[in-house]
């Protein structure tokens, strides 16, 4: 059906869905291959998902012996592979084994080396960075001789092994992550996610031991793993390490790399031990804003969350609210907006932040005042200024209106 082929080639997911609903064959051929292969090659997830939902077969055997699923593995996109591999649950054993073998082959061979083998070319591959705005991950896309591949094969292998119940050794997963030494790379993120869901003592101890490594990238991965373990497996409600951040105090006291230290502090903020507050306050004047922004999260609070336990805590927060870095001020404002203590200085600090140069901070501060039932929110709302129509609506903009409705419902004081 030419109309469906054209819509797939244009990456028009809405038109593809309309044609499929009208009876178009989801396995329509385009140059001898199912249109699903066209979507896979273009990394067009919306179109691929529409075709799969309509019955396109990801396991259809193609003239070269591959399948759309195996072609997705070759293409190196984790999300595309997940979409095709989970279309049939469970995936038959031969297809599972073939998927894992294909991903392992690319992982061991290396993307650029395999591209050279497949194309017979020796020159350098063209490289571009591809970012996922929704998730915040990125990968590298390599093109050589008209063949394009993304470097997510280690993530595909890691994710699929976990899905099929294979417990890959800790050291092997660490090596996969370190091959892409960036917290936002797909492979690093997927390894952290996979190990974080194990939530067992063995993984905790191995991750903590890794904090002693002389290389800062190893320590960064260790901190990220510990943070993931502390957050736990949310889907299954397992978080056995939720209040074990205090165990990281010795490393937070000695870590000199600011990025590693920031992740360690972030992991510790889920605990409420008094020694954590002391560590946080010791970094109040840290030269890196990423570290200063995490200080409020280390501050101890009473059991009801309505007062700070340390005498220096409120002073520290107010100091950070005047920080030269807007990211620090935004983090502090967010913390203040969720703090339920009754100290008058909290409201005064929020009022001061309603004059901030950044609109996001002004919105947060006004919202915080409104939630605290501070009448100064009404006048401060005018300082927010006009909102860019292209931005998604921010629910916090209704907080002053909600405050006024509460006052009206309460009647005259």
C-alpha positions as a Markdown table, in Angstrom:
| # | Residue | x | y | z |
|---|---|---|---|---|
| 1 | Unk | 0.0 | 0.0 | 0.0 |
| 2 | Unk | 1.8 | 3.1 | -1.3 |
| 3 | Unk | 0.0 | 5.5 | 1.1 |
| 4 | Unk | 1.4 | 3.6 | 4.2 |
| 5 | Unk | 4.9 | 3.4 | 2.7 |
| 6 | Unk | 4.8 | 7.1 | 2.0 |
| 7 | Unk | 3.6 | 7.9 | 5.6 |
| 8 | Unk | 6.3 | 5.7 | 7.1 |
| 9 | Unk | 9.0 | 7.3 | 5.0 |
| 10 | Unk | 7.8 | 10.8 | 6.0 |
| 11 | Unk | 7.8 | 9.6 | 9.7 |
| 12 | Unk | 4.2 | 10.7 | 10.0 |
| 13 | Unk | 3.1 | 8.6 | 12.9 |
| 14 | Unk | -0.4 | 10.1 | 13.0 |
| 15 | Unk | -1.0 | 9.3 | 9.4 |
| 16 | Unk | 0.4 | 5.8 | 9.8 |
| 17 | Unk | -2.0 | 5.1 | 12.7 |
| 18 | Unk | -4.9 | 6.5 | 10.6 |
| 19 | Unk | -4.1 | 4.2 | 7.6 |
| 20 | Unk | -3.6 | 1.2 | 9.9 |
| 21 | Unk | -7.0 | 1.9 | 11.5 |
| 22 | Unk | -8.5 | 2.0 | 8.0 |
| 23 | Unk | -7.2 | -1.5 | 7.2 |
| 24 | Unk | -3.7 | -1.0 | 5.9 |
| 25 | Unk | -1.4 | -4.0 | 6.3 |
| 26 | Unk | 1.2 | -3.4 | 9.0 |
| 27 | Unk | 3.6 | -5.8 | 7.2 |
| 28 | Unk | 3.4 | -3.9 | 3.9 |
| 29 | Unk | 6.6 | -4.2 | 2.0 |
| 30 | Unk | 8.9 | -1.3 | 1.0 |
| 31 | Unk | 11.6 | -2.3 | -1.5 |
| 32 | Unk | 11.2 | -5.9 | -0.4 |
| 33 | Unk | 11.3 | -5.3 | 3.3 |
| 34 | Unk | 8.4 | -4.7 | 5.8 |
| 35 | Unk | 7.9 | -1.1 | 6.6 |
| 36 | Unk | 8.8 | -1.8 | 10.2 |
| 37 | Unk | 12.4 | -2.2 | 9.0 |
| 38 | Unk | 12.2 | 1.3 | 7.5 |
| 39 | Unk | 11.1 | 2.7 | 10.9 |
| 40 | Unk | 13.8 | 0.7 | 12.7 |
| 41 | Unk | 16.5 | 2.0 | 10.4 |
| 42 | Unk | 15.3 | 5.6 | 10.9 |
| 43 | Unk | 15.1 | 5.2 | 14.7 |
| 44 | Unk | 11.5 | 6.2 | 14.4 |
| 45 | Unk | 10.0 | 4.9 | 17.6 |
| 46 | Unk | 6.4 | 6.4 | 17.2 |
| 47 | Unk | 6.0 | 4.8 | 13.8 |
| 48 | Unk | 7.5 | 1.5 | 14.9 |
| 49 | Unk | 5.2 | 1.4 | 17.9 |
| 50 | Unk | 2.1 | 2.2 | 15.7 |
| 51 | Unk | 3.0 | -0.6 | 13.4 |
| 52 | Unk | 3.6 | -3.1 | 16.2 |
| 53 | Unk | 0.3 | -2.1 | 17.8 |
| 54 | Unk | -1.4 | -2.9 | 14.6 |
| 55 | Unk | 0.2 | -6.3 | 14.4 |
| 56 | Unk | 3.5 | -5.9 | 12.5 |
| 57 | Unk | 5.7 | -8.9 | 13.1 |
| 58 | Unk | 9.1 | -8.1 | 14.7 |
| 59 | Unk | 10.2 | -11.7 | 14.3 |
| 60 | Unk | 9.4 | -12.0 | 10.6 |
| 61 | Unk | 12.3 | -13.8 | 8.8 |
| 62 | Unk | 13.8 | -11.5 | 6.1 |
| 63 | Unk | 15.6 | -12.5 | 2.9 |
| 64 | Unk | 19.0 | -12.0 | 4.5 |
| 65 | Unk | 18.1 | -14.3 | 7.5 |
| 66 | Unk | 17.6 | -11.5 | 9.9 |
| 67 | Unk | 14.4 | -10.1 | 11.5 |
| 68 | Unk | 13.2 | -6.6 | 12.3 |
| 69 | Unk | 14.2 | -7.3 | 15.9 |
| 70 | Unk | 17.8 | -8.3 | 15.0 |
| 71 | Unk | 18.0 | -5.3 | 12.7 |
| 72 | Unk | 17.0 | -3.1 | 15.7 |
| 73 | Unk | 19.9 | -4.7 | 17.7 |
| 74 | Unk | 22.3 | -3.9 | 14.9 |
| 75 | Unk | 21.1 | -0.3 | 14.9 |
| 76 | Unk | 22.0 | 0.0 | 18.5 |
| 77 | Unk | 19.0 | 1.8 | 19.9 |
| 78 | Unk | 18.0 | 0.5 | 23.4 |
| 79 | Unk | 14.5 | 1.9 | 23.2 |
| 80 | Unk | 13.8 | 0.5 | 19.8 |
| 81 | Unk | 15.0 | -3.0 | 20.8 |
| 82 | Unk | 12.9 | -2.8 | 24.0 |
| 83 | Unk | 9.8 | -1.9 | 21.9 |
| 84 | Unk | 10.3 | -4.8 | 19.5 |
| 85 | Unk | 11.5 | -7.4 | 22.1 |
| 86 | Unk | 8.5 | -6.8 | 24.4 |
| 87 | Unk | 5.9 | -6.8 | 21.7 |
| 88 | Unk | 5.5 | -10.6 | 22.2 |
| 89 | Unk | 5.7 | -11.7 | 25.8 |
| 90 | Unk | 7.5 | -13.9 | 26.4 |
| 91 | Unk | 9.9 | -13.8 | 23.5 |
| 92 | Unk | 10.5 | -17.3 | 22.3 |
| 93 | Unk | 13.8 | -18.9 | 23.5 |
| 94 | Unk | 15.6 | -19.0 | 20.1 |
| 95 | Unk | 14.8 | -15.3 | 19.5 |
| 96 | Unk | 16.0 | -14.4 | 23.0 |
| 97 | Unk | 19.3 | -16.2 | 22.4 |
| 98 | Unk | 19.7 | -14.6 | 19.0 |
| 99 | Unk | 19.1 | -11.2 | 20.4 |
| 100 | Unk | 21.6 | -11.6 | 23.2 |
| 101 | Unk | 24.2 | -13.1 | 20.9 |
| 102 | Unk | 23.8 | -10.2 | 18.4 |
| 103 | Unk | 24.1 | -7.6 | 21.2 |
| 104 | Unk | 27.1 | -9.4 | 22.7 |
| 105 | Unk | 28.8 | -9.5 | 19.3 |
| 106 | Unk | 28.5 | -5.7 | 18.8 |
| 107 | Unk | 29.6 | -5.1 | 22.4 |
| 108 | Unk | 32.8 | -7.2 | 22.0 |
| 109 | Unk | 33.6 | -6.1 | 18.4 |
| 110 | Unk | 33.1 | -2.4 | 19.0 |
| 111 | Unk | 30.8 | -0.2 | 16.9 |
| 112 | Unk | 33.4 | 1.5 | 14.7 |
| 113 | Unk | 35.4 | -1.7 | 14.1 |
| 114 | Unk | 32.2 | -3.6 | 13.2 |
| 115 | Unk | 31.1 | -0.7 | 10.8 |
| 116 | Unk | 34.5 | -1.0 | 9.1 |
| 117 | Unk | 34.1 | -4.8 | 8.8 |
| 118 | Unk | 30.6 | -4.5 | 7.3 |
| 119 | Unk | 31.4 | -1.7 | 4.9 |
| 120 | Unk | 34.9 | -2.7 | 4.0 |
| 121 | Unk | 36.0 | 1.0 | 4.5 |
| 122 | Unk | 38.9 | 2.1 | 6.6 |
| 123 | Unk | 38.3 | 5.8 | 7.1 |
| 124 | Unk | 37.0 | 7.5 | 10.2 |
| 125 | Unk | 33.3 | 7.3 | 10.9 |
| 126 | Unk | 31.1 | 10.4 | 11.1 |
| 127 | Unk | 30.0 | 10.9 | 14.7 |
| 128 | Unk | 27.1 | 12.9 | 16.1 |
| 129 | Unk | 25.7 | 13.2 | 19.6 |
| 130 | Unk | 22.0 | 12.1 | 19.8 |
| 131 | Unk | 20.1 | 13.3 | 22.9 |
| 132 | Unk | 16.8 | 12.0 | 24.3 |
| 133 | Unk | 15.0 | 15.1 | 25.6 |
| 134 | Unk | 12.4 | 13.1 | 27.5 |
| 135 | Unk | 14.7 | 10.8 | 29.4 |
| 136 | Unk | 17.8 | 13.0 | 29.5 |
| 137 | Unk | 20.1 | 10.3 | 28.1 |
| 138 | Unk | 22.5 | 10.6 | 25.1 |
| 139 | Unk | 24.4 | 8.3 | 22.8 |
| 140 | Unk | 26.8 | 8.6 | 19.9 |
| 141 | Unk | 25.6 | 7.8 | 16.4 |
| 142 | Unk | 28.2 | 6.7 | 13.9 |
| 143 | Unk | 27.9 | 6.6 | 10.1 |
| 144 | Unk | 30.3 | 5.0 | 7.7 |
| 145 | Unk | 29.6 | 4.2 | 4.0 |
| 146 | Unk | 25.9 | 4.9 | 4.3 |
| 147 | Unk | 25.5 | 2.6 | 7.3 |
| 148 | Unk | 24.4 | 4.2 | 10.6 |
| 149 | Unk | 24.6 | 2.7 | 14.0 |
| 150 | Unk | 24.2 | 3.9 | 17.6 |
| 151 | Unk | 26.6 | 2.9 | 20.4 |
| 152 | Unk | 24.0 | 1.5 | 22.9 |
| 153 | Unk | 24.8 | -2.2 | 22.4 |
| 154 | Unk | 26.2 | -2.6 | 25.9 |
| 155 | Unk | 22.9 | -1.1 | 27.3 |
| 156 | Unk | 20.9 | -3.5 | 25.1 |
| 157 | Unk | 22.8 | -6.5 | 26.3 |
| 158 | Unk | 22.6 | -5.3 | 30.0 |
| 159 | Unk | 18.9 | -4.6 | 29.8 |
| 160 | Unk | 17.9 | -7.8 | 28.0 |
| 161 | Unk | 20.1 | -10.0 | 30.3 |
| 162 | Unk | 18.3 | -8.5 | 33.3 |
| 163 | Unk | 14.9 | -9.0 | 31.6 |
| 164 | Unk | 15.6 | -12.7 | 30.9 |
| 165 | Unk | 16.9 | -13.4 | 34.5 |
| 166 | Unk | 20.6 | -13.4 | 33.7 |
| 167 | Unk | 22.6 | -12.1 | 36.7 |
| 168 | Unk | 25.6 | -10.6 | 34.9 |
| 169 | Unk | 28.7 | -10.3 | 37.2 |
| 170 | Unk | 29.2 | -7.0 | 38.9 |
| 171 | Unk | 32.6 | -6.4 | 37.5 |
| 172 | Unk | 31.4 | -7.0 | 33.9 |
| 173 | Unk | 28.6 | -4.5 | 34.3 |
| 174 | Unk | 31.1 | -2.0 | 35.8 |
| 175 | Unk | 33.4 | -2.4 | 32.8 |
| 176 | Unk | 30.4 | -1.8 | 30.4 |
| 177 | Unk | 29.6 | 1.5 | 32.2 |
| 178 | Unk | 33.2 | 2.7 | 32.3 |
| 179 | Unk | 33.4 | 2.2 | 28.5 |
| 180 | Unk | 31.1 | 5.2 | 28.3 |
| 181 | Unk | 32.3 | 7.4 | 31.2 |
| 182 | Unk | 29.4 | 9.9 | 31.4 |
| 183 | Unk | 26.5 | 9.7 | 33.9 |
| 184 | Unk | 24.1 | 10.7 | 31.1 |
| 185 | Unk | 25.2 | 8.2 | 28.5 |
| 186 | Unk | 22.6 | 5.5 | 27.9 |
| 187 | Unk | 25.0 | 2.6 | 28.7 |
| 188 | Unk | 26.2 | 4.1 | 32.0 |
| 189 | Unk | 22.6 | 5.0 | 33.0 |
| 190 | Unk | 21.3 | 1.5 | 32.2 |
| 191 | Unk | 24.0 | -0.3 | 34.1 |
| 192 | Unk | 23.3 | 1.9 | 37.1 |
| 193 | Unk | 19.6 | 1.2 | 36.8 |
| 194 | Unk | 20.1 | -2.5 | 36.4 |
| 195 | Unk | 22.5 | -2.9 | 39.4 |
| 196 | Unk | 20.3 | -0.5 | 41.5 |
| 197 | Unk | 17.3 | -2.8 | 41.1 |
| 198 | Unk | 19.2 | -5.7 | 42.7 |
| 199 | Unk | 19.0 | -4.1 | 46.1 |
| 200 | Unk | 21.1 | -6.8 | 47.8 |
| 201 | Unk | 23.9 | -6.6 | 50.3 |
| 202 | Unk | 26.4 | -8.0 | 48.0 |
| 203 | Unk | 25.9 | -5.3 | 45.4 |
| 204 | Unk | 25.9 | -2.6 | 48.2 |
| 205 | Unk | 29.3 | -3.8 | 49.5 |
| 206 | Unk | 30.9 | -4.0 | 46.1 |
| 207 | Unk | 29.6 | -0.6 | 45.2 |
| 208 | Unk | 30.9 | 0.9 | 48.5 |
| 209 | Unk | 34.3 | -0.8 | 48.0 |
| 210 | Unk | 34.5 | 0.8 | 44.6 |
| 211 | Unk | 34.5 | 4.2 | 46.3 |
| 212 | Unk | 38.1 | 3.5 | 47.4 |
| 213 | Unk | 39.3 | 3.3 | 43.8 |
| 214 | Unk | 42.1 | 5.8 | 42.9 |
| 215 | Unk | 40.4 | 6.6 | 39.6 |
| 216 | Unk | 37.7 | 9.3 | 39.9 |
| 217 | Unk | 35.5 | 7.7 | 37.2 |
| 218 | Unk | 35.3 | 4.5 | 39.1 |
| 219 | Unk | 34.4 | 6.4 | 42.3 |
| 220 | Unk | 31.8 | 8.4 | 40.3 |
| 221 | Unk | 30.2 | 5.1 | 39.1 |
| 222 | Unk | 30.3 | 3.8 | 42.7 |
| 223 | Unk | 28.5 | 6.9 | 44.0 |
| 224 | Unk | 25.9 | 6.6 | 41.3 |
| 225 | Unk | 25.3 | 2.9 | 42.1 |
| 226 | Unk | 25.0 | 3.7 | 45.8 |
| 227 | Unk | 22.5 | 6.4 | 45.0 |
| 228 | Unk | 20.5 | 4.0 | 42.8 |
| 229 | Unk | 20.6 | 1.3 | 45.5 |
| 230 | Unk | 19.4 | 3.8 | 48.2 |
| 231 | Unk | 16.5 | 4.9 | 46.0 |
| 232 | Unk | 15.7 | 1.2 | 45.5 |
| 233 | Unk | 13.4 | -0.7 | 43.2 |
| 234 | Unk | 10.4 | 1.6 | 43.3 |
| 235 | Unk | 8.3 | -0.6 | 41.1 |
| 236 | Unk | 8.5 | -3.5 | 43.6 |
| 237 | Unk | 8.5 | -1.2 | 46.7 |
| 238 | Unk | 12.0 | -2.4 | 47.8 |
| 239 | Unk | 14.4 | 0.1 | 49.3 |
| 240 | Unk | 16.4 | -1.7 | 52.0 |
| 241 | Unk | 19.2 | 0.9 | 51.9 |
| 242 | Unk | 17.0 | 4.0 | 52.3 |
| 243 | Unk | 18.5 | 5.0 | 55.6 |
| 244 | Unk | 22.1 | 3.8 | 55.1 |
| 245 | Unk | 23.4 | 7.0 | 53.6 |
| 246 | Unk | 25.2 | 7.6 | 56.9 |
| 247 | Unk | 27.7 | 4.8 | 55.9 |
| 248 | Unk | 29.0 | 7.1 | 53.2 |
| 249 | Unk | 30.1 | 9.9 | 55.7 |
| 250 | Unk | 33.8 | 8.9 | 55.6 |
| 251 | Unk | 33.9 | 9.1 | 51.8 |
| 252 | Unk | 32.0 | 12.4 | 51.8 |
| 253 | Unk | 34.5 | 13.9 | 54.2 |
| 254 | Unk | 37.5 | 12.9 | 52.1 |
| 255 | Unk | 36.3 | 13.1 | 48.5 |
| 256 | Unk | 38.0 | 15.9 | 46.5 |
| 257 | Unk | 36.4 | 15.5 | 43.1 |
| 258 | Unk | 33.3 | 17.8 | 43.1 |
| 259 | Unk | 31.2 | 15.6 | 40.8 |
| 260 | Unk | 31.8 | 12.5 | 42.9 |
| 261 | Unk | 31.2 | 14.4 | 46.1 |
| 262 | Unk | 27.9 | 15.8 | 44.8 |
| 263 | Unk | 26.6 | 12.3 | 44.0 |
| 264 | Unk | 27.6 | 11.0 | 47.4 |
| 265 | Unk | 25.9 | 13.9 | 49.1 |
| 266 | Unk | 22.8 | 13.3 | 47.0 |
| 267 | Unk | 22.8 | 9.7 | 48.2 |
| 268 | Unk | 23.1 | 10.8 | 51.8 |
| 269 | Unk | 20.2 | 13.2 | 51.6 |
| 270 | Unk | 17.8 | 10.2 | 51.9 |
| 271 | Unk | 19.1 | 9.5 | 55.4 |
| 272 | Unk | 18.5 | 11.7 | 58.5 |
| 273 | Unk | 21.5 | 10.8 | 60.7 |
| 274 | Unk | 22.9 | 13.8 | 62.6 |
| 275 | Unk | 26.4 | 13.2 | 61.2 |
| 276 | Unk | 25.1 | 13.8 | 57.7 |
| 277 | Unk | 24.1 | 17.4 | 58.6 |
| 278 | Unk | 27.6 | 18.0 | 59.9 |
| 279 | Unk | 29.1 | 16.9 | 56.6 |
| 280 | Unk | 26.7 | 19.0 | 54.6 |
| 281 | Unk | 27.4 | 22.2 | 56.6 |
| 282 | Unk | 31.2 | 21.6 | 56.2 |
| 283 | Unk | 30.7 | 22.0 | 52.4 |
| 284 | Unk | 28.7 | 25.3 | 52.7 |
| 285 | Unk | 31.5 | 27.2 | 51.1 |
| 286 | Unk | 32.5 | 24.6 | 48.6 |
| 287 | Unk | 33.8 | 26.1 | 45.4 |
| 288 | Unk | 31.6 | 23.9 | 43.2 |
| 289 | Unk | 27.9 | 25.0 | 43.0 |
| 290 | Unk | 26.8 | 21.4 | 42.5 |
| 291 | Unk | 28.0 | 20.6 | 46.0 |
| 292 | Unk | 26.6 | 23.8 | 47.6 |
| 293 | Unk | 23.2 | 23.1 | 46.0 |
| 294 | Unk | 23.0 | 19.8 | 47.9 |
| 295 | Unk | 23.7 | 21.2 | 51.4 |
| 296 | Unk | 20.0 | 21.9 | 52.3 |
| 297 | Unk | 19.1 | 18.2 | 51.6 |
| 298 | Unk | 21.6 | 17.1 | 54.3 |
| 299 | Unk | 20.0 | 19.2 | 57.1 |
| 300 | Unk | 18.2 | 17.3 | 59.8 |
| 301 | Unk | 14.6 | 18.0 | 60.6 |
| 302 | Unk | 12.3 | 17.1 | 63.5 |
| 303 | Unk | 10.2 | 13.9 | 63.2 |
| 304 | Unk | 7.2 | 15.9 | 62.0 |
| 305 | Unk | 9.4 | 17.9 | 59.5 |
| 306 | Unk | 8.3 | 21.2 | 61.0 |
| 307 | Unk | 11.6 | 22.4 | 62.5 |
| 308 | Unk | 15.3 | 22.1 | 61.8 |
| 309 | Unk | 17.4 | 20.3 | 64.4 |
| 310 | Unk | 20.7 | 22.0 | 64.0 |
| 311 | Unk | 21.2 | 25.7 | 65.2 |
| 312 | Unk | 23.3 | 26.5 | 62.1 |
| 313 | Unk | 20.9 | 25.0 | 59.6 |
| 314 | Unk | 18.6 | 28.0 | 59.0 |
| 315 | Unk | 21.6 | 30.3 | 58.7 |
| 316 | Unk | 23.1 | 28.0 | 56.1 |
| 317 | Unk | 19.9 | 28.0 | 54.1 |
| 318 | Unk | 19.6 | 31.7 | 54.1 |
| 319 | Unk | 23.2 | 32.1 | 53.1 |
| 320 | Unk | 22.8 | 29.8 | 50.2 |
| 321 | Unk | 19.6 | 31.7 | 49.1 |
| 322 | Unk | 21.9 | 34.6 | 48.3 |
| 323 | Unk | 24.4 | 32.4 | 46.4 |
| 324 | Unk | 25.9 | 33.9 | 43.3 |
| 325 | Unk | 25.0 | 30.7 | 41.3 |
| 326 | Unk | 21.4 | 30.6 | 40.1 |
| 327 | Unk | 21.4 | 26.8 | 40.2 |
| 328 | Unk | 22.2 | 26.9 | 44.0 |
| 329 | Unk | 19.5 | 29.5 | 44.6 |
| 330 | Unk | 17.0 | 27.4 | 42.6 |
| 331 | Unk | 17.8 | 24.3 | 44.7 |
| 332 | Unk | 17.5 | 26.2 | 47.9 |
| 333 | Unk | 14.2 | 27.8 | 46.8 |
| 334 | Unk | 12.8 | 24.3 | 46.0 |
| 335 | Unk | 13.9 | 23.1 | 49.4 |
| 336 | Unk | 12.3 | 26.0 | 51.2 |
| 337 | Unk | 9.1 | 25.7 | 49.2 |
| 338 | Unk | 8.7 | 22.1 | 50.5 |
| 339 | Unk | 9.9 | 22.8 | 54.1 |
| 340 | Unk | 7.0 | 23.0 | 56.5 |
| 341 | Unk | 8.7 | 24.6 | 59.4 |
| 342 | Unk | 7.1 | 27.7 | 60.9 |
| 343 | Unk | 10.2 | 29.8 | 61.4 |
| 344 | Unk | 9.4 | 33.4 | 60.1 |
| 345 | Unk | 12.9 | 33.6 | 58.5 |
| 346 | Unk | 11.7 | 31.0 | 56.0 |
| 347 | Unk | 9.0 | 33.2 | 54.7 |
| 348 | Unk | 11.3 | 36.2 | 54.6 |
| 349 | Unk | 13.8 | 34.3 | 52.6 |
| 350 | Unk | 11.1 | 33.2 | 50.1 |
| 351 | Unk | 10.0 | 36.8 | 49.7 |
| 352 | Unk | 13.5 | 37.8 | 48.9 |
| 353 | Unk | 13.7 | 35.1 | 46.3 |
| 354 | Unk | 10.5 | 36.4 | 44.6 |
| 355 | Unk | 12.8 | 39.3 | 43.4 |
| 356 | Unk | 15.3 | 36.8 | 41.8 |
| 357 | Unk | 16.4 | 37.4 | 38.2 |
| 358 | Unk | 15.2 | 34.0 | 37.2 |
| 359 | Unk | 11.5 | 33.5 | 36.6 |
| 360 | Unk | 11.7 | 29.8 | 37.5 |
| 361 | Unk | 13.0 | 30.8 | 41.0 |
| 362 | Unk | 10.3 | 33.5 | 41.3 |
| 363 | Unk | 7.6 | 31.0 | 40.5 |
| 364 | Unk | 9.0 | 28.6 | 43.0 |
| 365 | Unk | 9.2 | 31.2 | 45.8 |
| 366 | Unk | 5.7 | 32.6 | 45.2 |
| 367 | Unk | 4.4 | 29.0 | 45.3 |
| 368 | Unk | 6.2 | 28.3 | 48.5 |
| 369 | Unk | 4.7 | 31.4 | 50.1 |
| 370 | Unk | 1.2 | 30.4 | 49.0 |
| 371 | Unk | 1.5 | 26.8 | 50.3 |
| 372 | Unk | 2.7 | 28.3 | 53.6 |
| 373 | Unk | -0.5 | 30.5 | 53.6 |
| 374 | Unk | 1.7 | 33.6 | 53.7 |
| 375 | Unk | -0.4 | 36.5 | 52.6 |
| 376 | Unk | 2.7 | 38.1 | 51.0 |
| 377 | Unk | 2.3 | 35.7 | 48.1 |
| 378 | Unk | -0.5 | 37.8 | 46.6 |
| 379 | Unk | 1.6 | 40.9 | 46.1 |
| 380 | Unk | 4.6 | 38.8 | 45.1 |
| 381 | Unk | 2.7 | 37.0 | 42.4 |
| 382 | Unk | 2.9 | 40.2 | 40.3 |
| 383 | Unk | 6.6 | 39.9 | 40.2 |
| 384 | Unk | 6.5 | 36.6 | 38.3 |
| 385 | Unk | 6.0 | 38.4 | 35.0 |
| 386 | Unk | 4.5 | 37.1 | 31.7 |
| 387 | Unk | 5.1 | 33.4 | 31.0 |
| 388 | Unk | 6.4 | 32.2 | 27.7 |
| 389 | Unk | 3.4 | 30.7 | 25.8 |
| 390 | Unk | 5.6 | 28.0 | 24.3 |
| 391 | Unk | 6.4 | 26.5 | 27.8 |
| 392 | Unk | 4.2 | 23.9 | 29.3 |
| 393 | Unk | 1.8 | 25.1 | 31.9 |
| 394 | Unk | 3.2 | 25.2 | 35.4 |
| 395 | Unk | 0.7 | 24.0 | 38.1 |
| 396 | Unk | 2.4 | 26.1 | 40.7 |
| 397 | Unk | 1.1 | 29.2 | 39.0 |
| 398 | Unk | -2.3 | 28.3 | 40.5 |
| 399 | Unk | -1.0 | 28.1 | 44.1 |
| 400 | Unk | -1.9 | 31.8 | 44.9 |
| 401 | Unk | -5.4 | 31.3 | 43.5 |
| 402 | Unk | -5.7 | 28.2 | 45.7 |
| 403 | Unk | -4.5 | 30.2 | 48.7 |
| 404 | Unk | -7.1 | 32.8 | 48.1 |
| 405 | Unk | -9.9 | 30.2 | 47.8 |
| 406 | Unk | -8.8 | 28.7 | 51.1 |
| 407 | Unk | -9.0 | 32.2 | 52.7 |
| 408 | Unk | -12.5 | 32.8 | 51.3 |
| 409 | Unk | -13.7 | 29.4 | 52.5 |
| 410 | Unk | -12.3 | 30.1 | 56.0 |
| 411 | Unk | -14.4 | 33.3 | 56.2 |
| 412 | Unk | -13.5 | 36.5 | 58.1 |
| 413 | Unk | -10.8 | 36.1 | 60.7 |
